[in-house]
Amino acid sequence: MRLRRIVTIGVIAGAISFWLPGSAAYSAGESCNDQLPAGTPSYVVCRWLAKPDEALQIAMHWLGDGSAALQDAQPYGGNWVQVDVTCPGGPCPSGGDDNAYDENDPGPADLDENDVSYGPECDPPGSTCTVEPDEVAAAAQTPAGQAVETATEAGLRVWLTTDLADDWKAGDQAFTAAVKRIGALAAQPGVAGIRFTSQLGYNNTFTDAAELTKFVGAASAALRAVAPGKKLGVHTVVPEFACGGHSGCKAAMAKQYPLLSPSVIEPLLTSGLIDQLSLDSGLSGGYAQWKITAQEARRNQWIQVRARAWDTLAQVGAEDAGLASGPLTEAQAKSATAQRVVLPLEDGAATVNVWSRWQDTKGATHTLPATTWGQLEKLTPLQRRLTTIYTPGTDDLTKLAKVFSQVYITA
């Protein structure tokens, strides 16, 4: 019965798509540029597929006389093959028990969607990653779980940020335990995604590109199993991008950072292992010997992202800790905000993750100066593109929600 309905709907859709009256024919000479708003770039053009009066005639053709034309429609052209969906010798098998089910009937009792015993297995094989209800409840009482609740109530989109690389290197038992812990937190209401590693390929965790790729594949598979429906992301940097067209700079960066080349990072996007990529701007000051300024380096990075169409494969955002620095004057704060937040968005970054607090190797804590915070408060039209990192027990989430729309909660 379902198959018949699907075939019928397909026939109707085909008729609507391919057998329109002649009045709907596309006319390349019929411009509708006068309908575009003022200031529209010249390369944006408009052509009528069907003018408003023609569209009305098309609609009346299909809807008139009790939709008789629609009911009598046949597929237009092509080599159509009639498929016999009956099964020889009797009813088709149902695939479960011996009973067939109509679309409005309940499914088999043993496929209860609320039964948590039906869960996929994590990578590595044989290690379960099903999160039990008591684990979810316990996670809600942790500082990270309570921060998720507070952030959600404040209207913030919530991501969890953690690093599973060391756990993966430590072996199956440590990796599975870490995945289950993050899965329990991700089950809290309001969690949209999980960033499962930072500085990917920049530190000394992985020996080669193959090991790095294997880790991302294992973490992605495990998290998609334990936290279905959650977006997955990583944080890294591609130093070569900041070089622009300078061949000497690109050669030096490829030699110094072999695991951060485009050829290593791009397959993580094309394979669908991750949904979000955060590109750091932290190396933007290291190109002076090639006479590339920090601002040029950041712009070069986003030109490369667009040129390679990475933004069509995943959400690609900028990450910047440079605004959380020493005290700035109003003029300095305005310039820094423009260069580190506004320009990356103009150049193609989907979001900018502004670190509102970070700690250096000596233990000193750096926060956003009051002047910089004032500049961020003025960026209301860009708020949906501004994110930050939050460590439970530090800043006021309600205050952060006045500037940022998304928060990465460390877990």
C-alpha positions as CSV (number, residue, x, y, z in Angstrom):
1,M,0.0,0.0,0.0
2,R,2.8,2.4,0.9
3,L,4.6,1.7,-2.4
4,R,1.5,2.4,-4.4
5,R,1.1,5.7,-2.6
6,I,4.7,6.6,-3.3
7,V,4.4,5.7,-6.9
8,T,1.2,7.8,-7.2
9,I,2.9,10.8,-5.6
10,G,5.9,10.4,-7.9
11,V,3.7,10.4,-11.0
12,I,1.9,13.5,-9.8
13,A,5.2,15.3,-9.0
14,G,6.6,14.3,-12.4
15,A,3.5,15.6,-14.2
16,I,3.8,18.9,-12.4
17,S,7.5,19.2,-13.0
18,F,7.6,18.2,-16.7
19,W,4.1,18.8,-18.3
20,L,3.3,22.4,-17.7
21,P,1.1,24.3,-20.1
22,G,2.9,26.3,-22.8
23,S,2.4,29.5,-20.9
24,A,5.0,28.4,-18.4
25,A,7.8,28.1,-20.9
26,Y,11.0,29.8,-19.9
27,S,11.7,33.0,-21.8
28,A,15.3,34.1,-21.6
29,G,14.4,37.6,-22.8
30,E,11.9,38.3,-20.0
31,S,13.8,40.1,-17.3
32,C,12.5,40.8,-13.8
33,N,15.5,42.8,-12.6
34,D,13.0,45.6,-11.7
35,Q,11.9,43.4,-8.9
36,L,15.3,43.3,-7.2
37,P,16.0,45.7,-4.3
38,A,18.1,48.9,-4.8
39,G,21.8,48.3,-4.6
40,T,21.7,44.7,-5.8
41,P,25.1,43.9,-7.4
42,S,25.1,43.9,-11.2
43,Y,26.1,40.2,-11.4
44,V,22.8,39.2,-9.8
45,V,20.2,38.9,-12.6
46,C,16.5,37.9,-12.6
47,R,14.6,36.1,-15.3
48,W,10.9,35.2,-15.1
49,L,10.2,31.4,-15.2
50,A,6.5,32.4,-15.2
51,K,5.1,35.9,-14.7
52,P,2.6,36.4,-12.0
53,D,-0.4,36.3,-14.4
54,E,1.1,33.2,-16.1
55,A,1.6,31.5,-12.7
56,L,-2.1,32.1,-11.9
57,Q,-3.1,30.4,-15.2
58,I,-0.8,27.4,-14.4
59,A,-2.4,27.0,-11.0
60,M,-5.9,27.3,-12.3
61,H,-5.1,24.7,-15.0
62,W,-4.2,22.1,-12.3
63,L,-6.7,23.1,-9.7
64,G,-9.7,23.7,-12.0
65,D,-12.6,21.2,-12.4
66,G,-11.8,19.5,-9.1
67,S,-8.2,19.0,-10.0
68,A,-9.2,16.8,-12.9
69,A,-6.1,17.7,-14.9
70,L,-3.8,16.7,-12.0
71,Q,-5.6,13.4,-11.5
72,D,-5.4,12.6,-15.2
73,A,-1.8,13.6,-15.5
74,Q,0.8,11.2,-17.0
75,P,4.6,11.4,-16.9
76,Y,6.1,13.4,-19.7
77,G,8.5,11.7,-22.0
78,G,11.4,9.5,-20.9
79,N,11.7,5.7,-20.6
80,W,9.2,4.8,-17.9
81,V,9.1,1.3,-16.6
82,Q,6.2,-0.1,-14.7
83,V,7.3,-2.0,-11.6
84,D,5.3,-4.8,-10.2
85,V,5.5,-4.5,-6.4
86,T,3.5,-7.6,-5.7
87,C,5.2,-10.7,-4.3
88,P,4.8,-14.1,-6.0
89,G,3.1,-16.8,-3.9
90,G,1.3,-14.5,-1.5
91,P,1.8,-11.4,0.8
92,C,5.2,-9.8,0.8
93,P,7.3,-10.4,3.9
94,S,7.2,-7.7,6.5
95,G,10.8,-7.9,7.6
96,G,10.0,-8.3,11.2
97,D,7.3,-10.7,12.4
98,D,4.6,-12.3,10.3
99,N,2.3,-9.3,10.3
100,A,2.3,-6.4,7.8
101,Y,1.8,-2.9,9.1
102,D,-0.1,0.0,7.7
103,E,1.5,3.5,8.1
104,N,-0.9,4.4,10.8
105,D,-0.4,1.2,12.8
106,P,2.1,0.9,15.7
107,G,5.3,-0.9,14.9
108,P,6.5,-4.1,16.5
109,A,6.6,-3.9,20.3
110,D,10.3,-5.0,20.4
111,L,11.4,-1.9,18.5
112,D,10.3,0.6,21.3
113,E,12.2,3.8,20.5
114,N,12.5,4.6,24.2
115,D,14.2,1.3,25.0
116,V,17.8,2.4,25.7
117,S,19.1,-1.2,25.4
118,Y,19.0,-0.7,21.6
119,G,22.1,1.3,21.0
120,P,25.0,1.1,18.5
121,E,28.5,0.3,19.5
122,C,31.4,2.7,19.8
123,D,34.6,2.5,18.0
124,P,36.6,0.4,19.0
125,P,34.4,-2.5,18.2
126,G,33.1,-4.5,21.1
127,S,32.9,-1.5,23.5
128,T,29.4,-0.3,24.2
129,C,28.7,3.4,24.2
130,T,25.1,3.4,25.1
131,V,24.3,6.0,27.7
132,E,22.0,4.9,30.5
133,P,19.3,7.2,32.0
134,D,21.1,7.2,35.4
135,E,24.3,8.4,33.6
136,V,22.4,11.2,32.0
137,A,20.9,12.2,35.3
138,A,24.3,12.2,37.0
139,A,25.8,14.3,34.2
140,A,23.2,16.9,34.8
141,Q,24.4,17.5,38.3
142,T,28.0,18.1,37.3
143,P,29.4,21.6,36.9
144,A,29.3,21.2,33.1
145,G,25.8,19.9,33.2
146,Q,24.5,22.7,35.4
147,A,26.3,25.2,33.1
148,V,24.4,23.7,30.1
149,E,21.1,24.3,31.9
150,T,22.0,27.9,32.8
151,A,23.3,28.7,29.3
152,T,20.2,27.3,27.7
153,E,17.9,29.3,30.0
154,A,20.0,32.4,29.1
155,G,19.1,31.8,25.4
156,L,22.6,30.6,24.3
157,R,23.2,27.8,21.8
158,V,25.3,25.3,23.6
159,W,28.2,23.2,22.4
160,L,30.5,21.0,24.5
161,T,34.2,21.3,24.0
162,T,36.6,18.6,25.1
163,D,39.7,16.8,23.9
164,L,39.4,13.1,23.2
165,A,42.9,12.8,21.6
166,D,44.8,11.8,24.7
167,D,42.0,9.4,25.7
168,W,42.1,7.7,22.3
169,K,45.9,7.4,22.5
170,A,45.5,5.9,26.0
171,G,43.6,2.9,24.7
172,D,40.1,1.4,24.3
173,Q,39.0,1.6,27.9
174,A,40.0,5.3,28.5
175,F,38.5,6.3,25.1
176,T,35.2,4.5,25.7
177,A,34.9,6.0,29.2
178,A,35.5,9.5,27.8
179,V,33.0,9.0,25.0
180,K,30.3,7.8,27.4
181,R,31.0,10.8,29.7
182,I,30.6,13.3,26.9
183,G,27.5,11.4,25.6
184,A,25.8,11.8,28.9
185,L,26.4,15.5,28.9
186,A,25.4,15.8,25.3
187,A,22.0,14.2,26.2
188,Q,21.2,17.3,28.3
189,P,18.5,19.5,26.7
190,G,19.9,22.4,24.7
191,V,23.2,20.8,23.6
192,A,23.6,21.3,19.8
193,G,27.1,19.9,19.2
194,I,30.4,18.6,20.5
195,R,33.8,19.9,19.6
196,F,36.0,16.9,20.4
197,T,39.5,18.2,20.0
198,S,41.5,21.4,19.9
199,Q,44.8,22.3,18.2
200,L,44.4,19.2,16.0
201,G,47.7,18.4,14.4
202,Y,49.5,21.4,16.0
203,N,50.7,19.7,19.1
204,N,52.8,16.5,19.3
205,T,49.8,14.1,19.9
206,F,50.0,12.4,16.5
207,T,53.0,11.1,14.7
208,D,51.7,11.3,11.2
209,A,48.6,12.2,9.1
210,A,47.4,8.7,9.0
211,E,47.2,8.5,12.8
212,L,45.5,11.9,13.0
213,T,42.9,10.8,10.4
214,K,42.3,7.5,12.2
215,F,41.6,9.4,15.5
216,V,39.1,11.8,13.9
217,G,37.3,8.8,12.2
218,A,37.1,6.9,15.5
219,A,36.0,9.9,17.5
220,S,33.4,10.8,14.9
221,A,31.9,7.3,14.7
222,A,31.8,6.9,18.5
223,L,30.2,10.3,19.1
224,R,27.6,9.9,16.3
225,A,26.6,6.6,18.0
226,V,26.4,7.9,21.6
227,A,25.0,11.3,20.7
228,P,23.0,10.9,17.5
229,G,21.9,14.2,15.9
230,K,24.6,16.3,17.5
231,K,26.9,18.3,15.3
232,L,30.6,17.5,15.6
233,G,33.5,19.9,15.3
234,V,37.3,20.3,15.7
235,H,39.6,23.2,16.2
236,T,42.9,23.6,14.3
237,V,44.8,25.9,12.0
238,V,46.2,25.7,8.5
239,P,49.4,27.9,8.6
240,E,49.9,27.7,4.8
241,F,46.6,29.6,4.2
242,A,48.0,32.8,5.8
243,C,50.8,32.9,3.2
244,G,48.5,33.9,0.3
245,G,50.5,33.5,-2.9
246,H,54.0,33.6,-1.3
247,S,55.6,30.4,-2.4
248,G,58.5,30.6,0.1
249,C,56.1,31.1,3.0
250,K,54.0,28.1,1.9
251,A,57.0,25.9,1.6
252,A,58.3,26.8,5.0
253,M,54.9,26.3,6.6
254,A,54.4,22.9,4.9
255,K,57.8,21.8,6.3
256,Q,57.2,23.1,9.8
257,Y,53.6,21.9,10.1
258,P,53.3,18.7,8.0
259,L,50.0,17.6,9.8
260,L,48.3,20.9,9.2
261,S,48.5,21.0,5.4
262,P,45.3,21.4,3.4
263,S,45.7,17.9,2.0
264,V,45.4,16.5,5.6
265,I,42.6,18.7,6.8
266,E,40.3,18.8,3.7
267,P,39.5,15.0,3.7
268,L,38.1,15.4,7.2
269,L,35.5,17.7,5.6
270,T,34.8,15.8,2.3
271,S,34.3,12.6,4.2
272,G,31.7,14.1,6.5
273,L,33.6,13.2,9.7
274,I,33.0,16.7,11.0
275,D,30.3,19.3,10.6
276,Q,32.2,22.3,12.0
277,L,35.8,23.5,11.6
278,S,37.3,26.3,13.8
279,L,40.4,27.9,12.3
280,D,42.7,29.7,14.7
281,S,44.1,33.1,14.0
282,G,46.9,32.5,16.6
283,L,49.7,32.2,14.0
284,S,48.7,35.4,12.2
285,G,51.7,37.3,13.7
286,G,54.4,34.9,12.5
287,Y,54.7,36.0,8.8
288,A,56.7,39.2,9.2
289,Q,59.8,37.8,7.4
290,W,57.6,37.5,4.3
291,K,56.3,41.1,4.8
292,I,52.8,39.7,5.5
293,T,51.0,41.7,8.2
294,A,48.7,40.0,10.8
295,Q,45.7,41.5,9.1
296,E,46.8,40.3,5.7
297,A,47.5,36.8,7.1
298,R,43.9,36.6,8.5
299,R,42.5,37.8,5.2
300,N,44.6,35.4,3.2
301,Q,43.3,32.6,5.3
302,W,39.7,33.3,4.4
303,I,40.4,33.8,0.8
304,Q,41.8,30.3,0.8
305,V,38.8,28.9,2.6
306,R,36.5,30.4,0.0
307,A,38.7,29.5,-3.0
308,R,38.6,25.8,-1.9
309,A,34.9,26.0,-1.1
310,W,35.5,24.6,2.4
311,D,32.5,26.6,3.6
312,T,30.3,24.3,1.4
313,L,31.5,21.2,3.2
314,A,31.2,22.4,6.8
315,Q,30.6,25.4,8.9
316,V,34.0,27.1,9.0
317,G,34.5,29.7,11.7
318,A,37.4,31.9,13.1
319,E,38.8,31.5,16.5
320,D,40.7,34.3,18.3
321,A,42.1,34.7,21.7
322,G,43.8,38.0,21.0
323,L,41.0,40.3,22.2
324,A,41.5,39.0,25.8
325,S,44.7,41.0,26.4
326,G,45.9,44.0,28.4
327,P,43.9,47.2,28.8
328,L,43.1,49.1,25.6
329,T,42.0,52.6,24.9
330,E,38.7,53.1,23.2
331,A,40.4,53.6,19.9
332,Q,42.6,50.5,20.3
333,A,39.6,48.4,21.3
334,K,37.6,49.6,18.3
335,S,40.5,48.8,15.9
336,A,41.1,45.4,17.4
337,T,37.4,44.5,17.3
338,A,37.2,45.6,13.7
339,Q,40.3,43.6,12.6
340,R,39.6,40.4,14.7
341,V,35.8,40.1,14.6
342,V,34.2,42.2,11.8
343,L,36.8,41.7,9.0
344,P,36.8,37.9,9.3
345,L,33.1,37.8,9.1
346,E,33.2,40.1,6.0
347,D,35.9,37.8,4.5
348,G,33.9,34.6,4.8
349,A,34.0,33.3,8.4
350,A,30.6,31.9,9.4
351,T,31.3,32.7,13.1
352,V,34.0,34.2,15.2
353,N,34.8,32.4,18.5
354,V,36.1,35.2,20.8
355,W,37.9,33.9,23.9
356,S,36.6,36.0,26.7
357,R,39.1,34.4,29.2
358,W,42.3,32.3,28.8
359,Q,45.3,31.3,31.0
360,D,48.9,31.4,29.8
361,T,51.6,29.0,30.6
362,K,52.7,31.0,33.6
363,G,49.2,30.8,35.1
364,A,48.2,34.4,34.5
365,T,44.5,34.9,33.4
366,H,43.7,37.2,30.6
367,T,40.2,38.6,30.1
368,L,38.4,41.0,27.8
369,P,39.1,44.6,28.7
370,A,36.1,46.8,29.5
371,T,36.7,48.9,26.4
372,T,36.6,45.8,24.2
373,W,33.5,44.5,25.8
374,G,31.9,47.8,25.1
375,Q,32.8,47.4,21.4
376,L,31.3,43.9,21.3
377,E,28.1,45.2,22.8
378,K,27.7,47.4,19.8
379,L,27.7,44.5,17.4
380,T,24.1,43.5,17.9
381,P,23.5,42.8,14.2
382,L,26.3,40.3,14.3
383,Q,25.4,38.6,17.6
384,R,24.3,35.3,16.1
385,R,27.8,34.9,14.6
386,L,29.6,35.6,17.9
387,T,30.6,32.7,20.1
388,T,32.8,32.2,23.2
389,I,34.3,29.5,25.4
390,Y,33.1,29.1,29.0
391,T,34.7,27.2,31.8
392,P,32.2,26.3,34.6
393,G,32.7,28.4,37.6
394,T,34.3,31.4,35.9
395,D,32.3,34.1,34.1
396,D,28.6,35.0,34.3
397,L,26.7,33.2,31.5
398,T,23.9,35.7,31.7
399,K,26.4,38.5,31.0
400,L,27.9,36.5,28.1
401,A,24.5,36.1,26.6
402,K,24.3,39.9,26.1
403,V,27.1,39.7,23.5
404,F,27.4,36.1,22.3
405,S,24.7,33.8,20.9
406,Q,26.7,30.5,21.3
407,V,28.9,29.1,24.0
408,Y,31.4,26.2,24.1
409,I,31.2,24.7,27.6
410,T,34.4,23.0,28.5
411,A,33.7,19.4,29.7
